[in-house]
Amino acid sequence: MEKEYSVKNMHCAACKVNVETAAKKVNGVKSCEVNLMTNSARIIFDDNKVDQKELYQAIKNAGYELVDDFDEDAVFENKKDYKRLIKIIIGFILLIPLLFFGMGGMYPDIFPEIIKEPPFIISNVIQYVITIAIVIMFFDYYKNGLISIIKLSFNMDSLVFLGSFFSFIYSIYLTINVSINPSHYMFEHFHLYLDSAAMVLVVVALGKYIEDLSKNKAKSTIRALLALRPKTAHVLVNNEIVDTPTKLVKRNDVLVVKPGETIPCDGIVLIGKSSVDESIISGESLPIFKKEDDQVVGGSVNKEAPLKILVNKDKKDNVLNKIASLVSEASNMKTPLTQKVDKVSKVFVPLVMILATITFIIWITLGYTIGDENGILISSNHFLNGFDEAFTFGVGVLVISCPCALGLATPISLLVGSSVFSKNYVLVQKSEGIEKVKEIDCLVLDKTNTITEGELTVSYTSFKNELSEELKSRIYTAESYSEHPIAKAITNYLKTDNNELNSSFIMNETLPGAGIKATFKDEVLYITNLVYAKDIITIDEETQKEVEDRSYKGEIPIAVYNEKRDIYGFYYLKDKLKEESKTFIEEVKKRFKKIVLLTGDNANIASYIAKEVGIETVISEVKPTDKDKEIIKLQEEGYKVMMVGDGVNDSIALTRADVGVAVAKGSDIALASASFILMRSSLMDIFKILNISKRIRHNISFNLFWAFIYNIIFIPVAAGVFSYFGFILQPMYCSMLMALSSVTVCMNALTLFIKRN
């Protein structure tokens, strides 16, 4: 069983690893993937072995909360957390007097004597009152941090709690000690660490708020899509229309959609004919005509006439929800690099805690051995004594270290990048493809629906005599009763404004794999392919040559004759090339070593089509089930293969290829075998896959580089490695740098929204 849950109290990469580890320890859980961008967990488990209460408890023991109410709409909701913002603003307002009293004593004339006697009492009391107020306001960091340490489930809150708490405790120690032993302190003014204890909380809260704003911005494209659905649907209940919230509409409900209204859910037209604007899904600017039994997509707009629609999909399977789901899933790319980041994140917080302890021990030891009990840097006027010196560097390491930047580096770039893809009518279904695209050097193309339109049209007719209106009517009537693509092509060709069904028609008989046999009152009419026709009719040499010539050009001959073996003539049908196919192949040759046309059509048709568009390598007459074998052969030759094809017929080959690209028709997006889905069937969108993937990879690389370099450089700085040169970071400045690292990663990811040529 697979189920998706919301997860509360997650903040960083370490949280992600903690939840996944806790879930996997439960007997019967097969896998757990946590998405830090949507605060959700997708868990696959054996329903017979896993007790849900046990699963909830395991996550709770790790310091988090599993909630059985995951809602895709809620994930992309534009949340305005004004209470949180107001709390942060108040926090910064309180920091102003705290910093004033904490640092102002360095300037003796700034305060009146009354607040400094006996030593600094009133100013200290003010600092403690403000600090305690800020701690109460942001007490969640204390609570969550302490719980994470007790449960040995370390995360960012652990570091924030320890940095702030120890700064507060050390301030109390200093206050008591200077009151008892004022002669031990060489300065008239000494600095309490209350400003650091408070600033860590406020600055980290601000950083998290900006980070969440960035995540919210990253979800804006999908939020805009989901907002296209109306909030209310007209549901038909007992022949009465009942206005119902769209989110409550269920499968098999019948909806009424009036002209000008937006269709609430995916469904099938039961009654009515109208034009529907599906541009939000397919990018097609012209409205599409819809009639009975046609599929309609939620979010599209009914233009002309009322439609009665049967909802045929559950909410989660609707196109817009599927798009939202794919975008959120795409932020969880699993590559060797991201797996290494997860492993680093797992040990990052405990490693930082160990480094902070070692830093403290080294500095206090140096103070008593190399220097004196007052510390080796006491002469620099930075510290009161050796303990103060060691404490500053130890807390600085705790506060400046940032697991958030590591955890956000990849998923936020993927989330923004996936949104950029969707704005360009490309869906990312397997985000690993973004990484693999850079290795591709061989492009394999299916023919039908890929480089051709996938819709047969009559390209030429050859009849011995001019067709009479009666015979046209009979052919039209016979083919109108068939749903075959060939029948559709011929009826479209014959269709006129005043065309009506022939009154002498009696019945149709389908000839499997051949065509149809239509019975009229005075004649039996056959409309079949040439293979079947050859056993019934005789074809002269001239006609035979014409058939061969046109077959070589990719045209399909359809014979029209009667039971007396009288040949009326031939329709020649052709799958029309997409207008962009030739241009696409010309451009794609500049990027790939090898281009292959892989099709089930016969060799003549395949070769002609390939020659027409400029493809040199052709593999024809291949069954859909055998296409993957051809992909394997290419891979064995050393090629990295991108397969582009119809999402349904080519599913095996799409899965086998290093990167699969499915060409979809608007509503058909649930094509699980492909890495990417082209929603508007445009081959030129392949270049968007290449270009946007490259931008995403560069964005991720910068984020990871910044996250690692930030910690590699600033942790030693905070530990006092460069203090000999006078470069020292107080804990409050460390907290600012820690928040800045996460904000930098988020802001860089948002640059993907900037359009580039």
C-alpha positions in Angstrom: 0.0 0.0 0.0 1.2 3.5 -0.8 0.0 6.5 1.2 1.0 10.2 1.5 1.0 12.0 4.8 1.6 15.5 6.0 4.6 15.9 8.4 4.7 18.6 11.0 7.8 20.2 12.7 10.2 19.6 9.8 12.7 22.4 9.1 15.8 21.2 7.4 17.6 18.3 5.6 18.4 16.6 9.0 14.6 16.5 9.7 14.0 14.8 6.3 16.6 12.1 7.1 15.2 11.7 10.7 11.7 11.1 9.5 12.8 8.7 6.7 15.0 6.8 9.2 12.3 6.5 11.8 9.6 5.3 9.3 11.9 2.7 7.8 12.5 1.2 11.2 8.9 0.2 11.5 8.3 -3.4 10.6 6.5 -3.7 7.3 7.5 -0.3 5.9 9.2 -0.9 2.5 10.2 2.7 1.7 9.7 6.3 2.8 10.4 9.4 0.7 10.1 12.8 2.5 9.5 15.9 0.5 10.9 18.9 2.4 9.2 21.4 0.0 5.7 20.1 0.6 6.3 18.8 4.2 5.0 15.4 3.2 6.0 11.8 3.3 5.1 9.1 0.8 5.3 5.7 2.5 5.0 2.3 0.9 4.1 -0.4 3.4 2.6 -3.8 3.9 -0.9 -3.1 5.2 -1.1 -6.5 6.9 2.1 -5.9 8.9 2.1 -2.1 9.7 0.0 -0.8 12.6 -0.8 2.8 11.8 -0.6 3.7 15.5 2.9 2.2 15.6 3.9 4.3 12.5 2.6 7.5 14.0 4.4 6.8 17.3 7.7 6.1 15.6 7.6 9.5 13.9 6.5 11.1 17.1 9.4 9.5 19.0 11.7 11.1 16.4 10.3 14.5 17.3 7.8 15.0 14.4 4.1 14.4 13.8 2.6 12.4 11.0 -0.9 13.6 9.9 -3.3 11.6 7.8 -4.7 14.7 5.9 -2.3 15.3 3.0 -4.1 17.7 0.6 -2.5 18.7 -2.7 -4.5 21.9 -2.8 -3.4 22.9 0.7 0.3 22.3 -0.3 0.0 25.0 -3.0 -2.3 27.3 -1.1 -1.0 30.9 -0.9 -0.8 31.2 2.9 -0.4 34.6 4.5 1.1 34.1 7.9 0.7 37.6 9.3 0.9 36.5 12.9 4.3 35.1 12.3 5.5 38.2 10.5 4.1 40.5 13.3 6.0 38.4 15.9 9.2 38.7 13.9 8.8 42.5 13.6 8.1 42.8 17.4 11.2 40.7 17.9 13.4 43.1 15.9 11.9 46.1 17.7 12.8 44.5 21.0 16.3 43.8 19.8 17.0 47.6 19.4 17.0 48.4 23.1 18.6 45.1 23.9 21.6 45.9 21.6 21.6 49.5 22.9 22.0 48.4 26.6 24.2 45.4 25.7 26.7 47.3 23.5 26.1 50.9 24.7 28.2 50.4 27.9 31.3 50.4 25.7 30.8 54.1 25.5 30.9 55.3 29.2 29.2 58.7 28.7 26.1 57.3 27.0 24.3 56.1 30.1 23.6 58.0 33.4 25.4 56.7 36.4 22.1 55.6 38.1 21.7 52.6 35.7 25.4 51.5 36.3 25.5 51.3 40.1 26.0 48.9 41.6 27.6 47.3 38.6 25.2 47.6 35.7 22.1 46.4 37.7 19.4 48.3 35.9 20.8 47.9 32.4 21.2 44.2 33.1 17.7 43.8 34.3 16.4 45.5 31.2 18.4 43.1 29.0 17.1 40.1 30.9 13.5 41.2 30.6 13.8 41.8 26.9 15.6 38.5 26.3 13.1 36.5 28.3 10.3 38.1 26.3 11.9 37.1 23.0 12.6 33.6 24.2 8.9 33.2 25.2 7.9 34.6 21.7 10.1 32.1 19.9 9.9 29.3 22.5 9.2 26.7 19.8 12.9 26.7 19.0 13.7 25.8 22.6 10.9 23.2 22.8 11.7 21.5 19.5 15.4 21.8 20.0 15.3 20.2 23.4 13.0 17.4 22.3 15.3 16.7 19.3 18.3 16.3 21.6 16.5 14.2 24.1 15.3 11.9 21.3 18.7 12.0 19.6 17.0 13.2 16.5 19.2 16.2 15.8 18.2 19.0 13.4 18.6 22.7 12.9 16.5 23.4 16.0 19.1 21.5 18.1 21.8 24.0 17.1 19.6 27.1 17.5 18.5 25.9 21.0 22.0 25.1 22.2 23.4 28.4 20.8 20.7 30.5 22.4 20.4 28.5 25.6 24.1 28.5 26.4 24.4 32.2 25.6 21.6 32.8 28.1 23.1 30.5 30.8 26.6 32.0 30.4 25.1 35.5 30.7 23.6 34.5 34.0 26.9 33.1 35.1 28.7 36.4 34.1 26.1 38.5 35.9 26.5 36.5 39.2 30.2 36.3 39.0 30.9 39.9 38.3 28.6 40.8 41.2 30.5 38.5 43.6 34.0 39.1 42.2 34.1 42.4 40.3 37.9 42.5 40.6 38.2 39.5 38.3 37.0 41.6 35.3 39.5 44.0 33.8 36.9 46.2 32.0 34.5 48.8 33.4 32.0 47.4 30.9 31.7 43.8 30.1 29.5 42.3 27.4 26.7 39.9 28.4 25.6 37.4 25.7 21.9 38.1 26.0 21.9 39.9 22.7 23.3 36.8 21.1 20.8 34.5 22.9 17.9 36.7 21.6 19.2 37.6 18.2 19.8 33.9 17.2 16.1 33.3 17.7 14.8 36.4 15.9 17.2 36.2 12.9 16.7 32.5 12.4 12.9 33.1 12.5 13.3 35.8 9.9 15.5 33.5 7.7 12.8 30.7 7.9 10.1 33.2 7.0 12.0 34.4 3.9 12.7 30.8 3.1 9.0 30.0 3.3 8.2 33.0 1.1 10.7 31.7 -1.4 9.0 28.2 -1.3 5.6 29.9 -1.7 6.9 31.8 -4.7 8.2 28.6 -6.2 4.7 27.1 -6.0 3.1 30.1 -7.7 2.8 28.6 -11.2 0.9 25.6 -9.9 -1.2 27.7 -7.6 -2.2 29.8 -10.6 -3.2 26.6 -12.5 -5.3 25.2 -9.6 -6.9 28.6 -9.1 -8.4 28.2 -12.6 -10.9 25.7 -11.3 -14.2 27.3 -10.1 -14.9 27.0 -6.4 -18.4 25.9 -7.1 -19.8 23.2 -9.4 -23.4 22.8 -10.6 -24.1 19.1 -9.7 -27.3 17.5 -11.0 -29.1 15.7 -8.2 -32.5 14.1 -8.8 -32.9 16.4 -11.9 -32.2 19.5 -9.8 -29.1 21.6 -10.0 -27.3 21.8 -6.6 -24.3 24.2 -6.3 -21.6 22.2 -4.5 -18.0 23.1 -3.6 -15.8 21.7 -6.3 -13.5 19.9 -3.8 -16.6 17.8 -2.8 -17.4 16.7 -6.3 -17.0 12.9 -6.7 -16.5 10.5 -9.5 -19.8 9.6 -11.4 -21.4 13.0 -10.4 -23.1 14.7 -13.3 -22.3 18.4 -13.8 -24.0 21.1 -15.8 -21.6 23.7 -17.2 -23.1 26.8 -18.8 -21.6 28.9 -21.6 -18.7 31.0 -20.3 -18.2 28.9 -17.2 -15.1 27.0 -16.3 -15.4 23.2 -16.3 -14.8 22.1 -12.6 -13.5 18.5 -13.1 -12.3 16.1 -15.8 -15.2 14.2 -17.4 -17.0 13.0 -20.4 -19.7 15.0 -22.3 -23.1 13.2 -21.8 -25.3 15.8 -23.6 -24.4 18.9 -25.6 -22.1 20.3 -28.2 -19.8 23.2 -27.7 -16.3 24.7 -28.2 -14.0 24.4 -25.3 -10.8 26.5 -24.6 -8.2 24.1 -23.4 -5.2 26.5 -23.8 -4.3 26.2 -20.1 -3.4 22.5 -20.7 -2.3 22.2 -24.3 -1.3 25.7 -25.2 -3.6 25.4 -28.2 -5.0 28.9 -28.7 -8.1 27.8 -30.8 -11.1 26.3 -29.0 -11.7 22.6 -29.6 -15.1 21.3 -30.6 -16.6 18.9 -28.1 -19.6 16.5 -28.5 -21.1 13.5 -26.8 -18.5 11.0 -25.5 -15.6 13.5 -25.8 -13.3 14.0 -22.9 -13.1 17.5 -21.2 -10.5 18.8 -18.8 -11.1 20.6 -15.5 -10.0 24.2 -15.8 -10.9 24.6 -19.4 -13.6 27.1 -20.4 -16.9 26.2 -22.1 -17.5 28.7 -24.8 -20.8 28.3 -26.7 -23.5 26.0 -25.4 -24.5 24.2 -22.2 -22.8 20.8 -21.5 -23.9 18.0 -19.3 -20.7 16.2 -18.1 -20.1 12.9 -16.3 -17.2 13.2 -13.8 -15.0 10.1 -14.7 -11.9 10.7 -12.5 -11.2 10.9 -8.8 -10.0 14.3 -7.6 -6.3 13.2 -7.4 -6.4 11.9 -11.0 -7.7 15.1 -12.5 -5.3 16.7 -14.9 -4.7 19.9 -12.9 -4.1 17.9 -9.7 -1.9 15.5 -11.6 0.2 18.4 -12.8 0.5 19.8 -9.2 1.4 16.3 -8.0 4.1 15.9 -10.6 5.6 19.2 -9.8 5.8 18.6 -6.1 7.2 15.1 -6.7 9.8 16.4 -9.0 11.4 18.3 -6.1 12.6 15.0 -4.7 15.2 14.0 -7.2 17.3 11.0 -6.2 20.7 11.0 -7.8 24.1 9.9 -6.4 24.8 13.5 -5.5 21.6 14.1 -3.6 21.9 10.7 -1.8 25.4 11.9 -0.7 23.9 15.1 0.6 21.3 13.1 2.5 24.1 11.1 4.2 26.0 14.3 5.0 22.8 15.8 6.5 22.3 12.8 8.7 25.6 13.4 10.5 25.8 17.1 10.0 24.2 18.3 13.3 25.9 15.8 15.7 29.2 16.5 13.9 28.7 20.3 14.5 27.9 19.7 18.1 31.1 17.6 18.4 33.1 20.4 16.6 31.7 23.0 19.0 32.7 21.0 22.0 36.2 20.4 20.6 36.5 24.1 19.8 35.6 25.0 23.4 38.0 22.4 24.8 40.9 23.5 22.6 40.5 27.2 23.4 40.1 26.8 27.1 43.1 24.5 27.1 45.2 26.9 25.1 44.2 29.7 27.6 45.6 27.7 30.5 48.7 26.3 28.8 50.1 28.6 26.0 48.6 31.8 27.5 47.3 32.1 31.0 44.0 31.6 32.8 42.8 34.9 31.3 43.0 33.5 27.7 45.5 33.9 24.9 43.5 36.7 23.2 42.7 38.7 26.3 45.0 41.5 25.1 42.9 42.0 22.0 40.1 43.4 24.2 37.6 41.0 22.7 37.1 38.8 25.8 36.8 39.0 29.5 38.7 35.8 30.3 39.7 32.4 29.0 36.3 30.9 29.5 34.6 33.7 27.8 37.0 33.3 24.9 36.4 29.5 24.6 32.6 29.9 25.0 32.4 32.5 22.3 34.1 30.3 19.7 32.1 27.1 20.8 28.7 28.8 20.6 29.8 30.5 17.3 30.3 27.1 15.7 26.9 26.0 16.9 25.1 29.1 15.6 26.8 29.6 12.2 26.4 26.0 11.0 23.5 25.6 8.6 22.0 22.3 7.6 19.1 24.1 6.0 21.1 25.4 3.0 22.3 21.8 2.3 18.7 20.5 2.5 17.2 23.2 0.4 19.9 23.3 -2.3 18.4 20.6 -4.6 14.7 20.5 -3.8 13.9 24.2 -4.1 15.7 24.4 -7.5 13.8 21.4 -8.7 10.5 22.8 -7.5 11.1 26.2 -9.2 12.5 24.4 -12.3 9.5 22.1 -12.5 7.2 25.1 -12.3 9.1 26.7 -15.1 8.7 23.5 -17.1 5.0 23.5 -16.6 4.7 27.1 -17.7 6.3 25.9 -20.9 3.9 22.9 -21.3 6.4 20.3 -20.2 5.8 18.1 -17.2 8.6 16.5 -15.2 7.5 13.1 -14.1 10.9 11.7 -13.1 13.2 14.4 -12.0 16.2 12.1 -12.4 15.8 12.9 -16.1 16.9 16.5 -15.5 20.3 15.1 -14.4 20.5 12.4 -17.1 19.7 14.7 -20.0 23.2 16.1 -20.1 24.6 12.7 -21.0 22.2 12.0 -24.0 23.9 11.6 -27.4 21.3 9.5 -29.2 17.7 10.6 -30.0 15.2 7.8 -30.9 11.9 9.0 -32.4 8.6 7.1 -32.9 6.8 8.1 -36.1 3.1 8.3 -35.4 2.1 11.2 -33.1 5.7 12.2 -32.9 7.1 13.4 -36.2 3.7 12.9 -37.8 0.3 14.3 -36.7 -1.0 10.8 -35.9 -4.2 11.5 -37.9 -4.8 10.1 -41.3 -6.0 12.4 -44.1 -7.0 11.6 -47.7 -4.0 12.8 -49.8 -5.1 11.6 -53.2 -8.1 9.9 -55.0 -8.0 7.7 -58.1 -11.4 6.7 -59.6 -12.1 5.4 -63.1 -15.1 7.7 -63.4 -16.2 10.8 -61.6 -17.9 9.8 -58.4 -21.7 10.2 -58.5 -23.5 11.9 -55.6 -25.2 8.5 -54.9 -21.9 6.6 -54.6 -20.4 9.4 -52.4 -23.4 9.2 -50.2 -23.0 5.4 -49.9 -19.3 5.6 -49.0 -19.9 8.4 -46.5 -22.8 6.4 -44.9 -20.8 3.2 -44.7 -17.8 4.9 -43.1 -19.9 6.9 -40.7 -20.8 3.8 -38.8 -17.2 2.9 -38.2 -14.8 4.4 -35.6 -11.7 3.3 -37.4 -9.1 6.1 -38.1 -9.3 5.3 -41.9 -13.1 5.6 -41.8 -12.8 8.9 -40.0 -10.3 10.2 -42.6 -12.6 9.3 -45.5 -15.8 10.7 -43.8 -13.9 14.0 -43.1 -12.9 14.2 -46.7 -16.4 13.6 -48.0 -18.2 15.7 -45.4 -20.2 18.6 -46.7 -22.7 20.9 -45.1 -25.7 19.1 -46.7 -24.3 15.5 -46.5 -26.9 13.1 -45.2 -26.9 9.3 -44.5 -28.0 7.3 -47.5 -31.6 6.0 -47.1 -30.9 2.6 -48.9 -28.4 1.6 -46.2 -29.2 -1.6 -44.4 -26.1 -2.7 -42.3 -22.4 -2.7 -41.8 -20.1 -5.7 -41.3 -16.6 -5.2 -40.0 -13.9 -7.1 -41.7 -11.2 -7.5 -39.0 -7.8 -6.1 -40.2 -9.2 -5.3 -43.6 -12.1 -2.7 -43.7 -15.9 -2.8 -43.9 -18.6 -4.5 -45.9 -21.7 -2.3 -46.3 -25.0 -3.7 -47.4 -27.5 -1.4 -49.3 -30.9 -2.3 -50.8 -29.4 -2.9 -54.3 -25.7 -3.3 -53.7 -23.0 -4.6 -51.3 -20.1 -2.1 -51.1 -16.6 -3.0 -49.9 -14.1 -0.5 -48.6 -10.9 -2.4 -47.7 -7.1 -2.3 -47.7 -5.2 -3.7 -50.7 -4.2 -7.0 -49.1 -7.8 -8.0 -48.6 -8.9 -6.5 -52.0 -6.4 -8.5 -54.0 -8.2 -11.8 -53.3 -11.5 -10.4 -54.7 -10.7 -7.9 -57.5 -8.2 -7.8 -60.4 -5.9 -4.7 -60.6 -4.5 -3.7 -64.0 -0.8 -2.9 -64.5 -1.3 0.9 -64.6 -3.2 0.9 -61.3 -0.7 -1.5 -59.8 2.2 0.8 -60.6 0.3 3.8 -59.2 -0.4 1.8 -56.0 3.3 0.9 -55.6 4.5 4.4 -56.3 2.2 6.0 -53.7 2.8 3.2 -51.2 6.5 4.0 -51.4 5.7 7.6 -50.5 4.0 6.5 -47.4 0.4 6.6 -48.6 -2.1 3.8 -47.8 -4.3 2.6 -50.7 -7.9 1.9 -49.7 -10.0 0.2 -52.4 -13.7 0.8 -53.1 -15.5 -2.0 -55.0 -18.7 -4.0 -55.0 -19.8 -7.7 -54.7 -19.7 -7.9 -58.5 -15.9 -7.1 -58.4 -16.5 -3.8 -60.1 -13.7 -1.5 -59.0 -14.8 2.1 -58.4 -11.3 3.4 -57.4 -8.9 4.1 -54.6 -8.5 6.6 -51.7 -4.9 7.2 -50.7 -4.4 8.1 -47.1 -1.4 9.6 -45.4 -0.3 10.4 -41.9 0.6 14.1 -42.3 4.1 15.3 -41.2 4.1 17.9 -38.4 5.0 21.2 -39.8 8.0 21.5 -37.4 9.5 18.0 -38.0 12.0 19.0 -40.7 13.2 22.1 -38.8 13.4 20.0 -35.6 15.6 17.3 -37.2 17.9 20.0 -38.6 18.4 21.5 -35.2 18.6 18.3 -33.3 21.5 17.0 -35.5 23.6 19.8 -34.0 23.2 18.4 -30.5 23.1 14.6 -30.9 25.5 12.1 -32.4 22.8 9.8 -33.7 19.1 10.2 -34.7 17.0 7.1 -35.2 13.4 6.6 -36.5 11.9 3.6 -34.7 8.5 2.6 -36.0 6.2 -0.4 -36.5 5.3 0.8 -40.1 6.6 -1.1 -43.1 10.1 -0.3 -44.5 8.9 1.7 -47.5 6.7 4.1 -45.5 9.4 4.4 -42.7 12.2 5.1 -45.2 10.1 7.7 -47.1 9.2 9.6 -44.0 12.8 9.4 -42.7 14.1 10.8 -46.0 11.5 13.5 -46.0 12.5 14.9 -42.6 16.3 14.1 -42.9 16.7 11.0 -40.6 19.4 8.6 -41.8 19.0 5.6 -39.5 15.6 3.8 -39.8 14.4 0.8 -37.8 11.0 -0.3 -39.1 8.4 -3.0 -38.8 9.1 -3.3 -35.0 6.3 -4.4 -32.7 5.7 -2.1 -29.7 6.7 -4.9 -27.3 10.0 -5.2 -29.1 11.0 -1.5 -29.3 12.8 -1.8 -26.0 15.2 -4.4 -27.5 16.3 -1.8 -30.1 16.9 0.7 -27.3 19.0 -1.9 -25.5 21.1 -2.5 -28.7 21.8 1.2 -28.9 22.8 1.4 -25.2 25.1 -1.6 -25.7 26.8 0.3 -28.5 27.6 3.0 -25.9 24.9 5.5 -26.6 22.9 7.3 -23.9 19.4 7.3 -25.4 16.5 9.7 -25.3 13.3 8.0 -26.6 10.4 10.2 -27.8 7.2 8.5 -28.5 3.5 8.0 -27.8 3.0 7.5 -24.1 0.8 4.5 -24.4 2.1 2.5 -27.3 5.8 3.1 -26.5 5.7 2.7 -22.7 8.2 -0.1 -22.5 10.7 1.7 -24.7 10.2 4.9 -22.8 11.0 3.1 -19.6 14.1 1.4 -21.1 15.6 4.6 -22.5 17.9 6.7 -20.3 15.4 9.5 -20.7 11.9 9.0 -21.9 9.8 11.8 -23.4 6.1 11.1 -23.9 4.1 13.1 -26.4 0.6 13.6 -24.9 -2.6 15.1 -26.1 -3.7 17.5 -23.5 -5.6 15.3 -21.0 -3.5 12.2 -21.4 -0.7 13.1 -18.9 -0.7 10.1 -16.6 2.0 8.4 -18.6 4.1 6.8 -15.9 6.8 5.5 -18.1 8.2 8.8 -19.2 10.6 11.2 -17.5 9.1 14.2 -19.3 5.6 14.7 -20.9 5.1 17.2 -23.8 1.6 18.5 -23.1 1.1 20.2 -26.5 2.8 17.5 -28.7 5.4 20.0 -30.0 8.8 18.5 -30.9 10.4 21.9 -30.4 9.7 21.5 -26.7 12.5 18.9 -26.6 14.9 21.9 -26.8 13.1 23.3 -23.8 13.8 20.1 -21.9 17.5 20.4 -22.8 17.8 24.1 -22.0 15.7 24.3 -18.8 17.3 21.1 -17.5 20.8 22.7 -18.0 19.7 25.8 -16.1 18.3 23.7 -13.3 21.5 21.7 -13.0 23.6 24.8 -12.9 21.3 26.3 -10.3 21.6 23.2 -8.1 25.3 23.1 -8.5 25.6 26.8 -7.3 23.3 26.1 -4.4 25.3 23.0 -3.3 28.6 24.8 -3.9 27.4 27.7 -1.7 26.0 25.4 1.0 29.2 23.4 1.3 31.6 26.3 0.9 29.7 28.4 3.4 30.0 25.7 6.1 33.6 24.9 5.1 34.7 28.5 5.3 32.6 30.0 8.1 32.7 27.2 10.7 36.5 27.6 11.0 36.1 31.4 11.2 33.5 31.0 13.9 35.8 28.6 15.7 38.5 31.3 15.9 41.0 30.0 13.4 41.6 33.5 12.1 41.3 35.3 15.5 45.1 35.8 15.6 44.6 38.3 12.7 41.8 40.0 14.6 39.0 38.4 12.6 36.4 37.2 15.2 32.7 36.6 14.8 30.5 37.1 17.8 27.6 34.6 18.0 25.0 37.2 17.1 26.8 37.8 13.8 27.1 34.1 13.3 23.3 33.8 13.5 22.9 36.5 10.8 25.3 34.5 8.5 23.5 31.3 9.2 20.1 32.8 8.1 21.8 34.4 5.1 23.0 31.1 3.8 19.5 29.7 3.5 18.1 32.9 2.0 20.9 32.9 -0.6 20.0 29.4 -1.7 16.3 30.3 -2.0 16.9 33.5 -3.9 19.2 31.8 -6.3 16.6 29.2 -7.1 14.0 31.9 -7.8 16.3 33.2 -10.6 15.1 30.3 -12.7 11.8 32.2 -13.1 13.7 34.9 -15.1 13.0 34.3 -18.8 16.1 33.7 -21.0 16.4 33.5 -24.7 
